[in-house]
Amino acid sequence: QVQLAESGGGLVQAGGSLRLSCAASGRTLESMYMGWFRQAPGKDRDFVAAINRPFGTTWYGDSVKGRFKIFRNNYNDTADLQMSDLKLEDTAVYYCAAAGIYNGGSWSAADFPSWGRGTQVTVFA
């Protein structure tokens, strides 16, 4: 089992930036891939970004490409999400997730067995 803890959420004005961090502990092999998802009230949990920790390969959801960037720090087992040019529609609870394998194709929440509790990001006008 992998334990995940998010930090860095908060309030930010539209157009601003925010950085989220996810710290992983536990079985390293089960966190070879770390990802971020988000869920707004009444909506599905959507894929935001993911990273392969050993090689740094990244994936992004279409709505955040060019604005968000995911980083890894294998020294302290973290995966950060740098969010820039934030929009009102980025408001959501952001969840960190971890998986041991990649099945190919697009990422979905079902691919990740381990989840953090989430951190709220609110973008205001």
C-alpha positions in Angstrom: 0.0 0.0 0.0 1.1 3.5 -0.8 0.2 6.5 1.4 -0.2 9.8 -0.4 -0.4 13.3 1.1 -1.3 16.4 -0.8 -0.4 20.0 0.1 -0.4 23.4 -1.5 -4.1 24.0 -2.3 -5.8 27.3 -1.6 -7.3 30.4 -3.1 -5.8 32.1 -6.2 -7.0 34.8 -8.6 -7.7 33.9 -12.2 -4.5 34.1 -14.2 -2.4 33.3 -11.2 -0.3 30.3 -10.3 -0.3 27.6 -7.6 1.9 24.6 -6.9 0.6 21.4 -5.4 2.8 18.8 -3.9 2.2 15.1 -3.3 4.4 13.0 -0.9 4.4 9.3 -1.3 5.4 6.7 1.3 5.2 3.0 1.4 5.9 0.5 -1.4 7.9 2.3 -4.0 7.0 -0.1 -6.8 3.4 0.8 -6.3 4.1 4.5 -7.0 6.1 4.2 -10.2 3.5 6.4 -11.8 2.0 9.3 -9.9 -0.8 11.4 -11.1 -3.2 14.2 -10.4 -6.9 14.2 -10.8 -9.5 16.8 -10.0 -13.2 16.7 -9.2 -15.6 19.7 -9.2 -18.9 19.4 -7.4 -21.4 17.3 -9.3 -18.8 16.2 -11.9 -16.6 13.2 -12.6 -13.0 12.9 -11.4 -11.0 14.0 -14.3 -7.4 13.3 -15.3 -5.0 16.2 -15.0 -1.5 14.9 -15.3 0.8 11.9 -14.6 4.4 11.2 -14.5 6.6 8.1 -14.7 9.0 8.5 -11.8 12.0 6.6 -13.1 12.1 8.2 -16.5 10.1 11.4 -16.2 7.7 10.6 -19.0 4.6 12.9 -18.6 1.0 12.9 -19.7 -1.5 15.7 -19.5 -5.2 16.2 -19.8 -6.3 18.3 -22.8 -7.7 21.1 -20.6 -4.4 21.8 -18.9 -1.8 21.3 -21.6 0.5 24.2 -21.8 -0.6 25.6 -18.4 0.2 22.8 -15.9 3.4 20.9 -15.5 4.1 17.9 -13.3 7.5 17.4 -11.7 9.0 14.5 -9.8 11.6 14.4 -7.1 12.7 10.9 -6.6 14.9 11.9 -3.7 12.0 12.7 -1.4 9.3 10.8 -3.3 7.2 13.7 -4.3 5.3 14.7 -7.5 4.4 18.3 -7.8 1.9 20.0 -10.0 2.8 23.5 -11.1 -0.4 25.3 -12.2 -0.2 28.5 -14.2 -2.7 30.8 -15.9 -5.4 29.4 -13.7 -9.0 29.7 -14.8 -12.3 29.7 -13.0 -13.0 26.3 -14.4 -9.9 24.9 -12.7 -11.7 25.2 -9.3 -11.9 21.6 -7.9 -10.6 19.3 -5.3 -7.3 18.0 -6.6 -6.3 14.4 -5.8 -2.9 12.8 -5.9 -2.8 9.1 -7.1 -0.3 6.4 -7.5 0.0 3.3 -9.6 2.6 0.6 -10.2 1.9 -0.1 -13.9 0.8 1.7 -17.0 -1.6 -0.1 -19.2 -1.1 2.1 -22.2 -3.5 4.6 -23.7 -5.3 7.3 -21.7 -5.1 7.4 -18.0 -8.3 7.1 -15.9 -9.0 7.0 -12.2 -9.5 3.3 -12.4 -5.8 2.9 -13.3 -4.7 4.2 -9.8 -5.1 2.0 -6.7 -3.8 4.6 -4.2 -5.2 8.0 -3.5 -4.6 11.0 -1.3 -7.4 12.8 0.5 -7.4 15.8 -1.8 -6.7 19.5 -1.6 -9.1 22.3 -2.5 -8.1 24.7 -5.3 -10.4 27.7 -5.7 -9.9 30.2 -8.5 -11.7 33.5 -8.2 -12.3 36.3 -10.7 
